[in-house]
Amino acid sequence: MIGAVVQARMGSTRLPGKVLMPAAGKPLLAHLLERLGRARMVETMLVATSDDVRDDPVAALCSSLGVEVFRGSEHDVLDRYYQAARGAGIDLVVRITADCPLVDPAIVDAMVQYAVEHRGEFDLVTNRRPLTFPDGLDLDVIPIDALAQAWREAREPMQREHVIPWFWDTGRRLHNLEYPANLYAEHRWTLDYAEDYALIRRVIEELTPVFGSTFAMEDVLAFMADHPDVAHSNAQYITTQPVASTGRILSMAAAGRAQPIASSRSA
């Protein structure tokens, strides 16, 4: 089964409670789950949060939305993540973090489709090494066997806290999928600082009346082109990085725009 597991917690040091900050009348996590629920290739989804009492509101929101919640270690995120995926019977894991509320289901579908077509050839499919999509549209697709190996073998605190570094550090088979242009260098849509929140809230409140929750990366790019003041409002947090193309361009031709669904999907 193909399933998405969303990491979410309230205890951010830079922007506490960020995942439940409001936009257009709903918490950002609710927007993320609604958008992710439109991915056609994802058969189930759940939220992996911690067992700390500060994360009770995260669990309560998910319960109200009919989305399954797994609760585990606050600091050993790799254990929490693996146990959540294994317990849900997921064999191809789509990893999403809650600081990406503008997740594009078309990108999710295209990356999962690639992973299905190339099953057995990789340990990790990602679009983050190097980053070429706007920061905040990144995700990983991981076979459960590879995630289980990481869970068994990862020892460093960074590897346990951030799930993916073990794959970098140990030279696993990596397929990175890229956008033809380096959008990462100019667009930051992830949620870490107050300026990020202001940008994301503006995007949601401007585009939701036009597209509902189906707006795609191209719609946000068009909005940013028309509103350069918004696009540049958090530019001080964009980090430069060397870009060494792998030559794998993500094909989104078959993904298209996500379509409305009749009801929320739950695990």
N, C-alpha and C positions, 0 to 999 in steps of 0.2 A: 504493500500500500504506500502511496505517495502522500506524505503529510508535512504540513508546515508547523514548526514549533517557534513561537515568538517569545524571546527573552524580554521580560518586563519587570521592573522594580521601582520602588519609590525613592530609594536611598541614594540618588545621584548626589555627588558632592558639589558639582558645578551648578546644577539647577534642580534642587530637590523637588520631588513630586511632578517632574516634567511630563511623565507619561499620561497623567490625568488632567493636564491643563486643558482648558476649554477652547474650542473653535467652532463657530457656527452652531452653538448650542449643544455640542457633544464633546466628551473627552477625546484627546488625540488618539488614545489607544482604541477607542471605538471606531474612529475614522480608519485607522490602520486595519482593524479586523474586517470592517466592511469592504474595504478595497481588496484586501487579500482574499476574502471570500468570493471574489469575482474571478479568481484565477481558475481556469477550466481544468488544468492539469493537476490541481491539488484536490485530493479526495477527502482530507480531513485536516483540521487545524486545532491547535491548543496553545495555551499560554503557559510558560514555565516561569513561575515567580518564586520568591523565597518563602520560607516558613516564619520569617520575622513578622511581628504584628504590624509593622509599618506597611506591609504589603497586603493587609486585609482588604483595603479598598480596591486593589487590583483584582483580587479574587472575587469580591462582591460585584464589580462591574462585569466580569466575565460571566458570572452566574446569571446576571440579569440579561445578558445577551445570548445565553444558551451556548456559550463556548466553554469547553472543558479546560480545567486548570490543573496543573501539577505544581506542587509546592515542595521545595527541597532546600539544599544548602544555599545560603546567601553568597558565600565566598567561593565555594567549589562549584563554579557554574558549569564546568564540564560534566561533573557528576549529575547535577540537576538536569542538564540538557539531555544527557544520555538516558537517564532513568525515565525522563518524560517520554522520549521517543520510543524506547523499548517497551514501556508499559502500554503505549497506545498501539503497538503492533506495526509501527512504521518501518518500512525497509529502505525507503529513499527519503531522506530528511531534507526539507527546505528550511534553512536557518535564516530567520529574520530577527532583527533587534528592534525594540520598541522606540528607539530614537530615530526610526525611519518611517514616520507616519504617512509620507507621500509615496510609499511603495507602489510600484506600477505593476498591476497584475499581468500586463502583456509581457513585461520583462521576465517576471516569474515563470509564465508559461513557456516562453522561448528558451529559458535556461533549463527548465525541467525537460522539455522536449529534447534538447541536446543531450541531456544526461541519459534519458531513456534510450536514445539512438546509439549512444556510445557506452552503454553499460558494460562494465568489466574492463574498461580502458583507463580508468582514473580512480583516484581516492578522494578527489575534491574537485568540483566544478564551482568556479567563483567568477566574479567580475571585479575583484578587488586587488589583483596583483598582476599588472598595475591597475589602478583606478582610472577609468576613462569616462564612465557615466557620472552624472552629478553626484556629489557626496550626499548620501541619503537614499540612493536607489541601489545600494549594494546588498548582495545576498550570497548564500552558499548553498550548494546541493551536495549532500554527503550520503553515500551508502551506509547503512547501519553497521555493516561489518567494519568499515573504516573508522566510524565513530567509536565503535566498541574497542578497537585497537588503541585509539587515542586515549580512551577512558582507562584502559589497563596500563598503558605505558607512560603517559604524561606524568612528569614529576615536578617540573619547575612551577613556581607559583603563577607566573604569567600564563603558562599553558593551561593550568586548571581554571584560572579566572576568566580567560578570554576564548576558550574552546578551540579556536583555529590555529594559534601559533605553533602547536605541536606539528601540524601538517607542514608549515614552512620549515621548522627547525630540523625535521627528520627527512626532508627530501622526498616527501610522498609524491605520487603521480598527480600533477596539477594541470587542469585545463582552465585557462583564463579566457573569458569571453569579453570582447571589447566593442566599444562604439568606434566608428571610423574617425571621429574627431575627439580631442581631449576636452570634454565638457567639464571634467573634474576641476580643471584649472580655473574655471570661471563661475561655477555654480555650487553653492553649498546649501543643501536642503535637509541636512541632518540636525538633530536637536540636542544641543549641549549648553547653549548660552541664551540669555534673554533676547539677544538680537536674532538668534535662530528661531526662537518661538514667535517673535513678531513677524518674521518673514513667512513662516509656515502658516500661521493664523491668517495672514493677509491672503495667501494663495487659496486656502480652503474657503475663506469667506467670499472671495471674488469668483472663484471657478465653480463652486458647488451649485449656485443658482443657475448656472449655464449648463453644466454637464452632469449634475448630480455627483455621485461618487465615482463616475467613470472617467474623469479627466485623466489624461495620460501625460507622459513626459513631454511630448511635443506641445501639448496645451500649456504646460507650465513654462516651457521655453518661449512660447509665443507671448505669454503674459509678461515674462521677464524682459523680452525685447521691447515691449511697449512701456515697461515701467523699470527703466534701468536704475532708478533710485532704490527700488526694492531689491533688485538683483545684487546690488553692491552694498546693501545695508549691513551684511555680516562678512564682508570680504576680508576683514582683518584676521579672520579665523581660518581662511583657506591656506592649507599648507602646500608648499611646493614639493614635488617629488620627481625623480627621474622616471621617464616613461620609456620602457623598452618593449615595443610591441611584440606579442607572441604570434601575430598573424591570424588569430582566430577572431573573426568579426561575428558578433551575435546577430543572427538572422531573425528578424521579427516579422517577416512578411506573412507568415502563417498565423501569427498571434492575433494581430488586429486589435481593435479597441475592445476592452472588456465590456460585456453586456450586463444589464441589470439581471438580478436573480430574484426568484419569487420570495425567498426567505433566507435568513442567515443559515449558513452551514455550520454544523457542529460535529465534534467527534463522537 
